[in-house]
Amino acid sequence: MRPVSEKGAKEKATMDAVAQLQRQLVDYTASLFHEGYLDDQFNQLRQLQDESNPDFVVEVVTLYFEDSERLLNELTKALQQQSIDFKKVDAQVHQFKGSSSSIGAQRVQKVCIAFRNCCEEQNIEGCNIFLQQVKHEYTLVKSKLETLFKLDQQILAARVDPGSHVIRFLQA
Amino acid sequence: MNVSEKTVRGDGTNNSATRNRVSVLVVDDDPTIRTIHKALLSSMGMEVEVASDGQQAVNLHQMGASYNLVFMDMDMPVMDGLQATRKLRAMGIKTMIVGVTSRNFGSDIQDFLQAGLNYCIVKPLTIEKVTPLIGEVIRNM
C-alpha cells in the first residue's frame, strides 16, 4: 500500500472539514424549518439564487432586517403615544407581517396575525404584549439566519484553499 | 425610498411591451417584497420595473410607459392599490392589472377587484401563481 503523501493528507482533511460543515449546515437549516422559524417561502428565495445573483438570499434578508428594525421602532413609538392611532399601528403590523411572510419568517408572521387582532379590538395591553413577543421572535429569527449565513461563509472559506487543487477536486 | 427604481425623473419613454419579452411593473411599498418579486419575475424571463406606491405607477403611465402586466399591492402610502387601479383604468389603460394582497377578507378583495383588476392573488408571488397569468398575457400579445 502506497503511503499517503502529506499533500494528500491535507486535501483529505480539508474535504472532511468541508463535508462536516456542509452536514452542519443541512442539519441546522432543517432545524429552522422543523422548529417553525422558517417556512417554504425561504426555499423559494434560495431557488432564486444563482451564479448571476450569488448573494441574493443574504441581500434580501439584510433588506428585511433593515426594514424590520425601522418598523419595530415606529411601532414602539406609536404604542407609547398618549392617544394611540390603532389604524396606523395595524397598518404597520400588517406591513411587518407581509415582509416577514415574504422571506419565510413564519413565527414572526404568526405573532403579527395575533397582534393585528389586538389592534382591531383597540386592546392596548394586548398590543404591548404582542409588541414584545414580535420583537422576541424577530430577534430569534435574525440570530438564526445570521448563524446560517455564517455557516455558509465558513464552507466557502474552507473551499478556497491556497492550493487550488482542492477547489478543482471539489468541483469535479 | 420615494422614487421608482426605474427613474420617474424625466425619462417617460421607458421600455414598451416587446413581442419577445413580457414587461412587468411591480408596485409595492415594501422594499423586501419589491426585490423578491423583481428577482422572481426576472428569473422567469420578464423585463421588470418597480414602483414604490400607486402614485409612482400612475406617474409612469402618464409619462408614456406601458407594460404587459402590472402587479399592484393593495396597501400602500401616498396612493393605495385601489386608487391607483381606478386611475389607470380611467386613463384608458387596458393592461392586465393583478392585485397582490396579504389580506384575508373577501370584502376587501372584492373592493379591489371592483376597482378594475383583472385578478387578485395572495402574496407572495410564486412561479405557480404567475405562470398562468403570463400565459394569458402572451396569448393576448
Interface residues (C-beta under 8 A of the other chain):
Chain A: Q41 Q44 L45 L48 D50 N53 F56 E59 V60 L63 Y64 D67 A91 H94 Q95 K97 G98 S99 S101 S102 I103
Chain B: D29 D30 P31 T32 I33 T35 I36 A39 L40 S43 D75 S102 K123 P124 T126
